[in-house]
């Protein structure tokens, strides 16, 4: 599992500590250029390198306050979207 921590509302140090608390390989200061379906998962291209992932989670908002970007309404039906209720 790779964890990419990008700029955003949350404190980068906090997210790095969280990722390292369970030995997730974290990358900071990385820009994700694209995520595309691959033969057996996804290809993730960043400004540093590319890698393969079986699953991709894109998280926005707080854990109990959903924030679904406008692009969420145009995603394919095979993309599972989960929001707290």
C-alpha positions in Angstrom: 0.0 0.0 0.0 1.3 3.4 -0.8 -0.1 6.6 0.7 0.2 9.9 -1.1 -0.2 12.9 1.1 -0.9 16.1 -1.0 -1.5 19.6 0.0 -4.9 20.3 1.5 -6.7 21.3 4.7 -5.0 18.9 6.9 -1.7 19.3 8.6 0.9 17.3 6.6 2.9 16.3 9.7 -0.2 14.8 11.3 -1.0 12.8 8.1 2.6 11.6 7.9 2.6 10.5 11.5 -0.6 8.6 10.9 0.7 6.8 7.8 3.9 5.9 9.6 2.0 4.6 12.6 1.1 1.5 10.6 4.1 1.4 8.4 2.4 2.7 5.3 4.9 4.0 2.8 4.0 7.7 2.6 5.0 10.2 0.0 4.6 13.9 0.5 4.8 16.8 -1.9 3.7 14.6 -4.7 1.3 15.6 -7.4 -0.9 12.9 -8.8 -1.2 13.4 -12.6 -3.6 10.6 -13.4 -5.2 7.4 -12.2 -6.3 4.9 -14.9 -7.7 1.5 -14.9 -5.1 -1.2 -15.7 -5.3 -4.9 -16.4 -5.5 -5.9 -12.8 -6.0 -2.7 -10.9 -4.9 0.9 -11.5 -1.9 2.8 -12.8 -1.1 5.9 -10.7 1.1 8.5 -12.4 2.7 11.2 -10.3 5.2 13.9 -10.9 7.8 11.6 -9.4 7.1 8.1 -10.7 4.3 5.7 -11.6 3.1 2.6 -9.7 0.4 0.0 -9.8 -2.4 -0.3 -7.2 -5.1 -2.9 -6.7 -7.5 -0.2 -5.3 -7.5 3.5 -5.1 -9.1 5.6 -2.4 -9.6 9.3 -2.9 -10.7 11.0 0.3 -12.1 14.5 0.7 -13.7 16.2 3.6 -13.9 15.3 7.3 -14.7 11.9 8.5 -18.2 12.8 9.5 -18.9 15.7 7.0 -19.1 14.5 3.4 -17.7 16.6 0.6 -18.3 15.2 -2.8 -16.6 17.2 -5.6 -18.8 18.0 -8.6 -16.9 15.5 -10.7 -18.4 12.8 -8.4 -21.7 13.1 -10.2 -20.2 12.2 -13.6 -18.2 9.1 -12.5 -18.9 5.8 -14.1 -21.4 3.5 -12.2 -18.5 1.0 -11.6 -16.9 3.5 -9.2 -18.0 3.0 -5.7 -18.6 6.2 -3.8 -19.1 6.1 0.0 -20.1 9.0 2.2 -21.0 9.0 5.9 -24.6 9.1 6.8 
